[in-house]
Amino acid sequence: MFMFRNCAVLLVIGSICCFIYGLFQLHVEVEPNACRMTYMFGEPMFAKVGVKDSDLYPNYGLYYYYEGVRQQPVDPLKRRMTGAPVIFVPGNAGSYKQVRSLASVALRKAMSDDAGLHLDYYTIDYDEELSALYGGYLPRQRSYLKLCIRTILGIYAGRAEQPSIVLIGHSMGGKLAQSVLVDPAIGQHINTIVSISTPLDQPVLNLDAQLEEFYEQTNSGLGKLRTATVPTMTTNVCQSLHQRPPNVQRMANQDSSARLDNVLLISTGGGNRDLLVRPGLTTSRFNDLHAMTSAIPKVSLSCDHLSAVWCLQFMQAINRFLFSIAHVREDRSSIVFGTNKQRNLQSALSTFVKSRRRQQSTVRFGAAGNWHEERRLVINKYFTNGLKGTFFDLIGLQRQERYRKMAIEALNVDDEDWLFGCSAQENNKTEQLYCEKATSLMHLVQWLPNEDRDPRSIAILDLHNLRKTYVQWSHVLVRLPASSKRIGYNLDIYDPRERVMDIKMPRWYTMTKLPLINETLQGTLHHRLRISEMVDPYQSIRVIVEPLQCINPEYRVTARICVPWAAGFERFQTIKSFDQKPQLYVNVPTLVPRHYNTTQNPVTVDLYMDPICRYRISYEYSYSSALSRLVLEFYGWLPAHLVCVLLIVLRKQVETFHVVGTFRSLRPYVGYLQYTSVYVVTACRLLKKLIISSRLLPEPEPLDYSINVSIVLHCAAIALSLLATLGTWLALTLYGNAFYRLALRVTRLSQTTSNVMISIMTHLPITYGILTIATAMGTCSGVGLLLAFVFYFLMLSNAYKDYLEDFLWQKAANLVRGKPTAAAVSPQDASSGEEAGQQEALEPKDKQQEQVDEEEEEPEPCVGLQNFSFHVTLLLMLLMQLLLNAPSTLAWARSRRHGIDLPDPSLYPNIVVLASLSLLLQLRAPQKCQGYWMLSIVFYVLAGVVLLYCQAAIYRLTFVIAGAFALLAVHQGLWVLWRRLSS
């Protein structure tokens, strides 16, 4: 037991250190922001648009964006609007002015558009409400968005054809845009929804029941009216060079005649830099297309949550798509969005996934030109000063059977067609081979992100399939166009068995670096890693691609990471010079589907290497990346584990009573040095399986993650609870007066009034409950909790100081008299009986008699406010309740100035907490009584409920805390009532 206790202490210390280190890595080891700022070319102007029936929303507004200085403000209601309408919906704490970057890029693009296309951008002012933290905002914002859509439809109502609107939502704005689809009257007018860094199917933090209800209503409504696409056991989006969204095949096999299936839904995620909305939350089962910004062509970078609305590269990509689906009406009177969803989806694929090119018809070249034939397996051909004319290279398809793969890369070719297949023939005059006609293979080419260096595109061809499919072909043709810049291509023909490596996800306790390839061959272009057993989002592998010898010090290695069950999460990482660490990190965005075989469908990493170097490739378990991802993915579970720890500590404290005047009674952290709550974590794993199989109780939260996550978080919560207790003790001891003065300033009470109130509440605590409950019902329950916390803290601080003062005076008096007090000697401390007998024999008889009388008296236990450890735990639980209600309290404070009544989701559990706390103080709890063993069992049950039902649904913790307070009050009240009746 002693050894296990030491192991538990080490586990707690290690877990909190890991959590802090992961938090540090999350904010420090972030790739630099490569976004270019979007600048306006004119003064940003916002014209307010009158919205019908908007009296219920005095703090909301609809605006039309334009640039430049005008003599009179623009009024879209009175002016003929000819552009295609786009509405920008801001998100959590978002401003309507965030539309500037999108709209400004669209205005510049319209000026250079030969077809005369242009867009009309509108934006909504939601008063920068915290809609991600308080769900009471969302129904109001959704209703106002519907009013705005109807108003804009009225502006364009004069058109002959039915107008359609594009919605662009950032953060929670994307979920709001998705929610209006549930209304058929609105959904039929929506053309496309583009969500930017939006938690679509579940919130980042589920902080109140209204937020959960909003998501459930939207998801259930979409589930009835729109086809959902979920990964199955056989899903593999990595079979080809490019990820193919499942909806593309679904649309090819069905008629998209359902109302909501005709709306194109596109979602985008910011990638590793977005620490507010993690990548796995940005996709939805109702989407048609998902893309990460790091994989979008001509973007190829990671955006944080805020830069996603001003990143120039990303803004240009969105506007390119919008212009591609817009067209001029036949009468050329206005611009409209096309309603053919399949055509729009192809435009989206071309913009956000890859510039799709169908196999073109035969292209004729003729014998004229600079033609060459290459039969080597490895070719590196560059023209440093460019080319004056077109250069043709023919690469033979007839190779040895084992050379089945061809990796071919072109540099600085831009958007030209450079890869073809053809049947070569001999020129009678020059006796050189040439192709009279050829077929483009550009649909097999992948453009690789290369920042501002030479544009890089690569194709991986299967020679066996080419020979089998195109029997008449003899060569692959590379065409390099005339250019003044450096241009060239690389070729690598190889045996795929030598370039594909299967590895298993290392275990977390594997601390060694595992070699893959000691040295690659010079000229190698492509290697593929297939990683099996990578199933959890926090798992991470560090792949080290170390250059051994390079012809040029500047090299680049690009890695394409594909997760087979997660469509749209293809991403790229680049290693570009010796100044950068030659490493990249591989992880998955979402949990693997149940019963998914990762051996048959592994995570793939394609390494596109610079042929000027030879490399050593190895891999290892990345602890830094794993810990940072653990913090990012699961920090929302920490409140539940903290409440679980407090319940287990409280279970021990309610039956522990120390003797008045002992050192032990002064320690407020009694009970916190425990590891019993770890047993609850492991027991809940087994209990969850029992509940699911028996179906007698509500099904627990579907959190099928490794128990290692729960153990680390729980041990970190134990350490945090201990730190919180020590911090509270220091605040009670040293900074009580400072908090008292702060409370006076906040409440604006005089010192005399506050002293009278504290005195009344100390001697008659029932007034404490009446005051706080009245405040909670008259204003907001969070305000009542804040008032209760302040007075409870001050009462406990005064009681602790008085007790500490009495304790020190008693010790000083004992030192003067030269003898200890009876109260200071607990029954456990009286262990030397023989020495005490000898001392009695030497003392006078009157002193011996006096000591016998003291020994016959029962030591006085610490009850009421003297049981500081118990009340410190109650104070921390009250603080947890206060923090859980902080979003609704802040929402109430912001809505007061507009006279808006918002629902209070935790009013009733908070009233229970306030009433129970006042009753406990009135009864001078805790009292030394019977029945604590029953209360201990109930607290165990509550701790299990927290871990089974409250880790993701954080708002349920308010009900559990209220239940704990109520149980304590009922227990103490029944004991006092029984004692009075029995006497």
Secondary structure, 3 states (H helix, E strand, C coil): CHHHHHHHHHHHHHHHHHHHHHHHHHHHCCCCCCCCECCCCCCEEEEEECCCCCCCCCCCEEEEEEECCCCCCCCCCCCCCCCEEEEEECCCCCCHHHHHHHHHHHHHHHHCCCCCCCEEEEEEECCCCCCCCCCCHHHHHHHHHHHHHHHHHHHCCCCCCCCCEEEEEECHHHHHHHHHHHCHHHHCCEEEEEEECCCCCCCCCECCHHHHHHHHHHHHHHHHHCCCCCCCCCCCCCCCCCCCCHHHHHHHCCCCCCCHHHCEEEEEECCCCCCCCCHHHCCCCCCCEEEEHHHCCCCCCCCCCCHHHCEHHHHHHHHHHHHHHEEECCCCCCEEECCCHHHHHHHHHHHHCCCCCCCCCCEECCCCCEEEEECCCEEEEEECCCECCCEEEEEECCCCCCCCEEEEEEECCCCCCCEEEECCEECCCCCCEECCEEEECHHHEEEECCCCCCCEEEEEEEHHHHHHHCCCCCEEEEEECCECCCEEEEEEEECHHHCEEEEECCCCCCCCCEEEECCCCCCCCEEEEEEECCCCCCCCEEEEEEEEEECCCEEEEEEEEECCCCCCCCEEEEEEECCCCCEEEECCCCCCCCCCCCCCCCEEEEEECCCCEEEEEEEEECHHHHHHHHHHHHHHHHHHHHHHHHHHHHHHHCCCCCECCCCHHHCCCCCCCCCHHHHHHHHHHHHHHHHHHHCCCCCCCCCCCCHHHHHHHHHHHHHHHHHHHHHHHHHHHHCHHHHHHHHHHHHCCCHHHHHHHHHHHHHCCHHHHHHHHHHHHHCCHHHHHHHHHHHHHHHHHHHHHHHHHHHHHHHHHHHHHCCCCCCCCCCCCCCCHHHHHHHHHHCCHHHHHHHHHHHHCCCCECCHHHCHHHHHHHHHHHHHHHHHCHHHHHHHHHHHHHCCCCCCCCHHHHHHHHHHHHHHHHCCCCCCCCCHHHHHHHHHHHHHHHHHHCCCEHHHHHHHHHHHHHHHHHHHHHHHHHHHHHC
